[in-house]
Amino acid sequence: MNRLSSLEPNKIWEYFYEICQIPRPSKKENIILDYLIQFAKKNNISYSQDSAGNLLMRKPASPGKENLKKVILQSHLDMVGEKEPKAEHDFNKDPIVPEIVTGWVQASGTTLGADDGIGIAAQMVILESKEIEHGPLECLFTVDEESGMTGAKNLKPGFLSGKILINLDSEDEGELFIGCAGGMDTIGKFKVNPKPVKPKSKAYNILISGLKGGHSGDEIHKSPGNAIKIMNRFLWNASREFKISIHHLNGGNMRNAIPREVESYVVVPQKHAINFESFFQIYAATVTREIGSIEKDLSFSLKEADLPLTVINKKTQEKLLNAIYACPHGVITWSRELEGLVETSTNLASIKMNNNKEVVVTTSQRSSLESSKNNISNAVRSVFNMVNAKVEHINGYPGWNPNMKSEILQITKKSYKKLFGTSAKVKAIHAGLECGLFHDKYEDLDIISFGPTIRGAHSPDERIDISEYYDFSLNYIVFTLAEISRSTENVKELFSNIDEGEITDFTGISAPYEPPLTPELIINTSEEKDILTNTNKIIKYLNENKYIKI
C-alpha cells in the first residue's frame, strides 16, 4: 500500500515510493539502475552508462530552445542504511516503509533514503514531463556516493556535455550551496591474537544505544554523543579496575555517520563481578548526567552471557583501548571566513571485529582547507602509529571552492527571490558533495547545489518536510530551468536589438570608451607594444587572482 498517494505533487511522491521499494545500499545499485533504465526505455529517453556504473539520460530541448546552454541535473543512487536496534530490516533485500508523521515523511525504524531518493524522483518527473520547458538537458545518476564517491571519482572527461550542473543533494530549504568540504578516511587495524578465557570468569553483553548519531558532515557539531567513545571510556576504566578482557567489540556502521550504538562482549574475573556491575550502573548515570539533556534516548544495558572460549590478548586490548581513547572526534576548527561553518572535523565512525582475527577502526576527516584535512588525518594516523597499528588513508576527495561570480548562482538567487519574495542564503557546507570531484574533472562546469529540508540524514530519524518539498524543490527546479532559458534568450535578444539599432550607446559596441575609475590591471601599450608580452601579463594576473586556472 502506497502511504504517500495522498501527497502533492502526486507524481513525485509516486516515484519516491517506488524508489523506496528498491534496496539500494552503496555498491549494490544494480536494481535501482535497472529500474531507471526501464523508465528511460518506456519514455524513449536516450541514455548511456559508463564503466563505473553512472547513468546519464539525455532529453532534447523544448521547441525553440535548442540553442540554450545544456543543464545537468544530478543526484546519487545509493543510500545510507541505519536502523533502530529492534528493527528487523535487511537493507540488501527489504523495502523501506515510508509513512506520514505530522508534516514529515519518514521511515519505520530505518533511514528513509530521501538522501538522495527525492532528487532521483525530481529528475524522473522532469524527464517524463512534456509540459516543463527547458533547454537541452542531461540527468546524471551517480553510484556509491555514500561510501567513497567512487562513481564521481571515476567519471571520465567527455561523458558529460552540459555547462551548468545542479546538484540535488543538499538538505536545507532556502539555502544555495556553492562550496563543500573535502574528505579522507583513516583506518587503523589491530591483529587480535586471541587467548583462552581464564577459569572462574563471568561474561557480559554490554549495549550502549539510542544516541542521535546523524550525518558526520552536517551534524558533527550537533551530536555530543559518540557511542564508540562512550563504550571505550567505560572499558578503559573497567580494564584497570577489574582486569576485564574483551571478546568482541562492534559499533557504528557507515563512515559518514556518527555511531549511534555499540556492543561489547566482555569477560570479568568472578571475584570482581558484583563490583563490576555496580561500576557499570554508576558510569551509566554519570554519562547520562553529562549528555542526557541532549541525548534523551541514550540507553545502557548490561546482561549476563555465556562464557566465550577466547578473548583479545592483553597487549592488543590495551593498545586498542588507548588508541580509541586518544583518537579525536568532533569539531576541530570553525571557519574564520564563514560564520557558523565547521572548517575541520573528524568522525570516529566504526569499530568492527573480523572473525576474531582483526579489529578495524574507521575514521573520517573533513575540511574546507586541503592542508587542514591532511593535518587532522595525520593526527589520527599518529594515534594509531603510536600503538603500532596498521594504518591507511583511503577515499580522499577534493573540496569545492566557492565562486561568488558564478552565473548559475546569480540565476538561482534571482529565481528564489522571484518565486518566494525573499532572498535565499548562500552558503558552503561541511558535508562532502560530489561537486568537488565534478569540478576537478570539468573545470568550466558552473555548479550549484540545493534541495528540500531533510533532517536526521544517515540515521533512523531521517525525515523530509512535506510542506516545503513542492514549493522549494520541484517548483524551484522548474522555475530555475525557465530562468536559465530566459537568461540565455535575453542575451540573444539584446544583441539582436543592438544590431538593428533599437539600442544605442551600448558599451563596447556603439558607445565611446570610458576608462574605469579603479582598474584592477593597467596595460600601457604605448610603453610595451608586443602583443604576446601584454597577453602574458593579463593571463598571469587572471591566474594569480583565481579568475582562471592554468
C-alpha positions in Angstrom: 0.0 0.0 0.0 1.4 3.4 -1.1 1.1 5.5 2.1 2.3 8.6 0.1 -0.5 8.5 -2.5 -2.3 11.5 -0.9 0.6 13.8 -1.2 1.0 16.5 -3.9 2.5 16.7 -6.4 1.4 13.1 -6.7 3.8 12.1 -9.4 7.0 12.9 -7.5 5.8 11.0 -4.4 4.7 8.1 -6.6 8.2 7.8 -7.9 9.7 8.3 -4.5 7.5 5.5 -3.1 8.7 3.2 -6.0 12.3 4.1 -5.2 11.7 3.2 -1.5 10.7 -0.3 -2.6 14.1 -0.9 -4.2 17.1 -1.9 -1.9 20.0 0.4 -2.9 22.9 0.3 -0.4 26.2 1.6 -1.5 28.0 -0.6 -4.1 24.7 -2.5 -4.7 22.8 -0.2 -7.0 22.1 -2.7 -9.8 18.4 -3.0 -9.1 17.8 0.8 -9.0 19.9 1.1 -12.2 17.7 -1.5 -13.9 14.6 0.4 -12.7 15.8 3.7 -14.2 16.9 2.1 -17.5 13.4 0.6 -17.8 12.0 4.1 -17.1 14.2 5.5 -19.9 13.1 2.9 -22.4 9.4 3.4 -21.5 9.7 7.1 -22.1 12.0 6.9 -25.2 14.8 8.7 -23.3 18.3 8.4 -24.6 20.8 7.0 -22.0 24.3 5.7 -21.6 26.3 4.1 -18.7 30.0 4.5 -18.0 32.4 1.8 -16.7 31.8 3.0 -13.1 28.1 2.4 -13.4 27.0 6.0 -13.5 23.9 6.5 -15.6 23.3 9.5 -17.9 19.9 10.3 -19.5 19.6 13.0 -22.2 16.4 14.9 -23.0 16.2 17.2 -26.0 15.3 20.9 -25.6 11.8 22.1 -25.7 10.9 23.5 -29.2 12.7 26.8 -29.8 15.2 26.3 -27.0 17.7 24.1 -28.8 20.5 26.7 -28.7 20.4 27.3 -25.0 23.1 26.2 -22.5 22.8 22.5 -21.7 22.0 21.9 -18.0 22.8 18.8 -15.9 20.6 17.7 -13.0 22.4 15.3 -10.7 21.6 13.0 -7.8 23.2 9.8 -6.3 21.5 6.4 -6.4 22.7 4.8 -3.1 21.5 5.4 0.5 22.9 5.0 4.0 21.4 2.0 5.8 20.9 2.7 9.5 18.2 1.2 11.7 16.8 1.1 15.2 18.2 -1.8 17.4 14.8 -3.5 17.4 14.2 -3.1 13.6 14.3 -6.3 11.7 15.4 -4.9 8.4 17.8 -6.2 5.7 18.9 -3.2 3.6 20.1 -5.7 0.9 16.6 -7.1 0.2 13.9 -5.3 2.3 11.9 -2.2 1.1 11.8 1.0 3.0 8.4 1.6 4.6 7.7 5.4 4.4 4.9 7.0 6.5 3.5 10.4 7.0 4.0 11.8 10.6 2.9 15.4 11.4 4.0 17.1 8.3 7.0 14.9 7.5 7.7 11.7 5.6 9.9 9.3 7.5 10.5 5.6 7.6 9.5 3.0 10.1 12.6 2.2 12.2 15.2 2.9 9.4 16.8 5.6 7.3 14.3 6.9 4.7 16.7 7.4 1.8 15.3 10.8 0.9 19.1 11.5 0.7 19.1 11.3 -2.3 16.0 9.4 -3.4 13.9 12.5 -3.6 16.5 14.0 -6.0 16.1 10.9 -8.2 12.3 11.3 -8.2 12.5 15.0 -9.2 14.7 14.1 -12.2 12.3 11.5 -13.3 9.3 13.9 -13.2 11.2 16.4 -15.3 12.5 13.8 -17.7 8.9 12.4 -18.2 7.1 15.8 -18.5 6.1 17.2 -21.8 4.9 20.5 -20.2 8.1 21.7 -18.5 10.1 23.9 -20.8 13.9 23.8 -20.7 17.0 23.8 -22.9 19.0 20.7 -23.7 19.0 18.5 -20.5 21.2 15.8 -19.1 20.3 13.9 -15.9 23.2 12.2 -14.1 22.7 9.4 -11.6 25.9 8.5 -9.8 26.7 5.4 -7.9 28.4 4.8 -4.5 28.3 8.4 -3.2 27.8 7.4 0.4 30.8 5.1 0.8 33.5 6.8 -1.1 32.1 8.8 -4.0 33.7 6.2 -6.4 31.1 7.0 -9.1 32.1 10.7 -9.2 35.8 9.8 -8.8 35.7 7.5 -11.8 33.6 9.9 -14.0 35.6 10.3 -17.3 36.0 13.6 -19.1 33.7 13.7 -22.1 30.9 11.7 -20.5 29.0 15.0 -19.7 28.5 17.8 -22.2 26.4 20.2 -20.1 27.8 23.6 -19.0 25.7 24.0 -15.8 25.3 21.4 -13.1 22.5 21.5 -10.5 23.3 19.0 -7.7 20.1 17.9 -5.9 21.8 16.6 -2.7 21.5 19.4 -0.2 19.2 19.3 2.8 18.2 22.8 3.8 15.3 24.7 2.2 16.1 28.3 1.2 19.9 27.7 1.1 22.0 27.6 -2.0 25.3 25.8 -1.6 28.4 26.9 -3.6 31.2 25.1 -1.7 31.8 21.9 0.4 34.5 20.2 2.4 37.0 17.7 1.1 37.4 14.5 3.0 39.5 11.4 3.7 39.2 8.2 5.7 41.9 7.0 8.1 41.7 3.3 9.1 43.6 1.6 11.9 43.9 -2.2 12.0 44.8 -4.3 15.0 45.7 -8.0 15.0 43.7 -9.8 17.7 45.9 -12.9 18.6 43.1 -14.4 20.9 44.0 -16.2 24.1 41.9 -18.7 26.1 39.5 -17.5 28.8 40.7 -18.0 32.3 38.6 -20.2 34.6 36.4 -18.6 37.3 35.3 -15.9 35.0 31.9 -14.3 34.1 30.8 -12.9 30.8 28.5 -9.9 30.0 27.0 -8.4 26.9 27.0 -4.5 27.0 24.9 -2.4 24.7 25.0 1.4 24.5 22.3 2.7 22.1 19.7 5.4 21.4 22.1 8.2 20.5 21.1 10.7 17.9 24.0 10.0 15.5 23.5 11.6 12.2 25.5 12.9 9.2 29.1 13.3 10.2 29.3 16.5 8.0 26.0 18.3 8.6 25.6 17.3 12.2 29.1 16.7 13.7 28.6 19.9 15.7 25.1 18.9 17.0 25.6 15.5 18.4 27.6 15.3 21.6 27.5 11.5 21.9 29.6 9.0 20.0 28.7 5.5 21.1 32.1 4.1 20.5 33.8 6.8 22.6 31.3 6.3 25.4 31.8 2.5 25.4 35.6 2.8 25.2 35.7 5.1 28.1 33.9 2.5 30.2 36.1 -0.4 29.0 39.3 1.6 29.5 38.4 2.3 33.2 37.0 -1.1 33.8 40.0 -2.9 32.5 42.1 -1.1 35.1 39.7 -1.6 37.9 38.7 -5.2 37.3 41.1 -6.7 34.8 38.3 -7.3 32.3 39.0 -8.9 28.9 37.2 -8.2 25.6 35.9 -11.0 23.5 34.0 -8.8 21.0 33.6 -5.1 20.3 31.4 -3.8 17.4 29.8 -0.4 16.8 29.0 2.1 14.1 28.2 1.4 10.5 28.8 3.9 7.7 32.0 6.0 7.5 29.9 9.2 7.2 27.5 8.5 10.1 28.2 9.3 13.7 27.8 6.0 15.6 24.6 5.6 17.4 25.2 2.3 19.1 27.9 -0.1 20.1 28.0 -3.5 21.8 30.8 -5.3 23.6 31.1 -8.9 24.9 33.5 -8.9 27.9 34.8 -11.3 30.5 35.3 -10.4 34.1 37.0 -12.3 36.9 34.2 -13.8 39.0 35.5 -12.2 42.2 35.0 -8.7 40.7 31.6 -9.4 39.1 29.4 -7.6 41.7 31.6 -4.6 41.8 31.8 -4.5 38.0 28.0 -4.4 37.7 27.8 -1.6 40.2 30.6 0.3 38.4 28.6 0.0 35.2 25.5 1.5 36.7 27.5 4.4 38.2 29.1 5.0 34.8 25.7 5.0 33.0 24.4 7.5 35.5 27.5 9.7 35.1 27.3 9.8 31.3 23.5 10.4 31.4 24.1 13.5 33.6 26.8 14.7 31.2 24.8 14.5 27.9 21.3 13.2 28.7 19.7 16.6 28.3 20.6 16.4 24.6 20.8 12.6 24.1 17.4 12.0 25.5 17.1 8.4 24.3 20.5 7.3 25.5 20.3 3.7 26.8 22.8 1.5 28.7 22.3 -2.3 29.0 24.3 -5.0 30.9 23.3 -8.6 30.6 25.0 -11.9 31.7 26.1 -14.0 28.7 27.6 -17.4 28.0 31.3 -17.6 28.6 33.3 -17.4 25.3 36.3 -19.6 24.6 38.7 -16.8 23.8 39.4 -13.1 24.4 41.7 -10.5 22.8 45.2 -10.7 24.3 46.0 -8.1 26.9 48.7 -6.3 24.9 46.4 -5.8 21.9 43.5 -4.8 24.1 45.5 -2.2 25.9 46.7 -0.7 22.6 43.2 -0.7 21.1 41.6 1.0 24.1 44.3 3.6 24.4 44.1 4.4 20.7 40.3 4.9 20.7 40.5 7.0 23.9 43.2 9.3 22.3 41.6 9.4 18.9 40.0 12.8 18.3 36.3 13.1 17.4 34.1 16.1 16.6 34.8 19.7 15.5 38.5 20.6 15.3 38.2 24.2 14.0 35.5 26.6 12.9 35.8 28.7 9.7 37.1 32.2 10.2 35.6 33.3 6.9 32.0 32.0 7.1 30.3 32.3 10.4 28.7 29.1 11.7 30.6 26.8 9.3 32.7 24.0 10.6 36.1 24.1 8.9 37.7 20.9 10.0 36.3 17.8 11.8 36.9 14.1 12.4 34.5 11.3 13.0 35.3 8.1 14.8 32.9 6.2 12.7 33.0 2.5 13.4 34.8 -0.4 15.0 34.5 -3.9 13.6 35.9 -7.3 14.5 36.6 -9.6 11.6 36.3 -13.3 12.5 38.2 -12.8 15.8 41.3 -12.1 13.9 41.4 -8.4 13.3 39.8 -5.2 14.7 39.2 -2.5 12.2 38.7 1.1 13.3 37.4 3.5 10.7 37.6 7.3 11.0 36.6 10.1 8.6 38.1 13.5 8.3 36.7 16.6 6.6 37.9 20.2 5.9 37.3 23.0 3.6 41.1 23.5 3.5 43.1 20.8 1.9 46.1 21.4 4.3 43.9 21.1 7.4 42.3 18.0 6.0 45.7 16.4 5.7 46.8 17.7 9.1 43.9 16.2 11.0 44.2 12.9 9.0 47.9 12.7 10.0 47.0 13.5 13.7 44.6 10.5 13.7 47.3 8.4 11.9 49.8 9.3 14.6 47.5 7.9 17.3 47.4 4.6 15.5 51.1 4.7 14.7 51.9 5.1 18.4 50.3 1.7 19.2 51.8 0.0 16.1 48.5 -0.5 14.4 48.5 -0.9 10.6 47.2 2.5 9.1 45.9 3.5 5.7 44.3 6.6 4.2 41.6 5.9 1.7 38.6 7.6 -0.1 40.2 11.0 -0.4 38.2 13.6 -2.3 38.6 17.3 -3.0 36.6 20.2 -1.6 34.6 22.6 -3.8 35.8 26.2 -3.6 33.0 28.8 -3.6 32.7 31.1 -6.7 30.6 34.1 -5.9 30.7 35.2 -9.5 29.0 32.0 -10.7 26.4 32.5 -13.4 24.1 29.8 -12.1 24.4 31.3 -8.6 23.1 34.6 -9.9 20.3 32.8 -11.7 19.2 30.7 -8.7 19.3 33.7 -6.4 17.1 35.7 -8.8 14.8 32.7 -9.2 14.3 32.3 -5.5 13.6 36.0 -5.0 11.0 36.0 -7.8 9.3 32.8 -6.6 9.3 33.3 -2.8 9.7 37.1 -2.4 12.7 36.7 -0.1 16.4 36.1 -0.6 18.0 32.7 -0.4 21.0 32.2 1.8 24.2 31.5 0.0 26.4 29.0 2.0 29.1 26.4 1.9 28.6 23.1 3.6 30.8 21.0 5.8 29.5 17.8 4.3 31.2 16.3 1.3 29.4 16.7 -2.0 30.3 15.2 -5.4 30.6 18.7 -6.8 34.3 19.0 -5.9 35.0 15.9 -8.0 32.9 17.1 -10.9 34.7 20.4 -10.9 38.0 18.7 -10.7 37.2 16.8 -14.0 35.2 19.5 -15.7 36.9 22.8 -14.7 34.5 25.0 -16.7 31.4 23.5 -15.2 29.2 26.0 -13.4 27.8 24.3 -10.3 25.1 24.9 -7.6 23.5 22.6 -5.0 20.1 22.9 -3.4 17.3 20.7 -2.1 14.4 20.4 0.3 14.5 20.3 4.1 15.8 16.9 5.3 16.5 16.3 8.9 18.4 13.4 10.6 20.1 12.2 7.4 22.1 9.0 7.9 20.0 8.0 10.9 16.7 6.3 11.6 15.4 9.8 12.4 15.7 10.9 8.8 12.7 12.7 7.5 11.7 15.1 4.8 9.4 18.2 5.2 6.3 17.7 3.1 5.1 21.3 3.3 8.3 22.6 1.7 9.0 19.9 -0.9 6.8 21.1 -3.7 7.4 24.8 -3.4 11.1 24.6 -2.9 12.4 21.6 -4.8 10.3 20.6 -7.8 8.8 24.0 -8.4 12.1 25.7 -7.8 14.0 23.4 -10.2 11.4 24.0 -12.9 11.4 27.8 -12.3 15.3 27.8 -12.4 15.3 25.9 -15.7 13.0 28.6 -17.1 15.2 31.4 -15.7 18.3 29.8 -17.4 16.3 29.8 -20.6 15.3 33.4 -20.2 18.8 34.5 -19.2 20.3 33.0 -22.4 17.4 34.2 -24.6 17.7 37.7 -23.2 21.3 37.9 -24.2 20.5 36.9 -27.8 17.6 39.3 -27.9 19.8 42.1 -26.5 22.5 41.8 -29.3 19.8 41.5 -31.9 18.3 44.8 -30.8 21.8 46.4 -30.8 22.4 45.2 -34.4 19.1 46.6 -35.5 19.8 50.0 -33.9 17.0 49.7 -31.4 19.5 50.1 -28.5 22.2 52.8 -28.9 25.2 53.8 -26.9 25.9 50.3 -25.8 29.3 49.9 -24.0 31.9 48.1 -26.1 29.8 48.4 -29.3 28.3 51.8 -30.1 29.2 53.9 -27.1 32.5 55.8 -26.6 35.1 54.1 -24.4 35.1 55.3 -20.8 38.2 54.3 -18.7 37.3 52.6 -15.4 37.8 54.6 -12.2 39.6 51.8 -10.3 41.1 49.3 -12.8 42.5 46.1 -11.4 45.2 45.9 -14.1 46.6 48.5 -16.5 48.4 47.5 -19.7 50.2 50.5 -21.2 50.5 49.7 -24.9 52.4 52.9 -25.6 55.3 51.6 -23.5 55.1 47.9 -24.3 53.8 47.2 -27.8 54.5 43.5 -28.0 51.1 41.7 -28.1 52.4 38.4 -26.6 54.1 40.1 -23.7 50.9 42.1 -22.9 48.8 39.0 -23.3 51.0 37.1 -20.8 50.7 39.9 -18.3 46.9 39.6 -18.4 46.9 35.8 -18.2 49.3 35.9 -15.2 47.1 38.4 -13.4 43.9 36.4 -14.0 45.6 33.2 -12.8 47.2 34.8 -9.7 43.8 36.2 -8.7 42.0 32.9 -9.4 39.8 34.2 -12.2 41.2 31.3 -14.3 43.1 28.2 -13.5 46.2 27.2 -15.6 
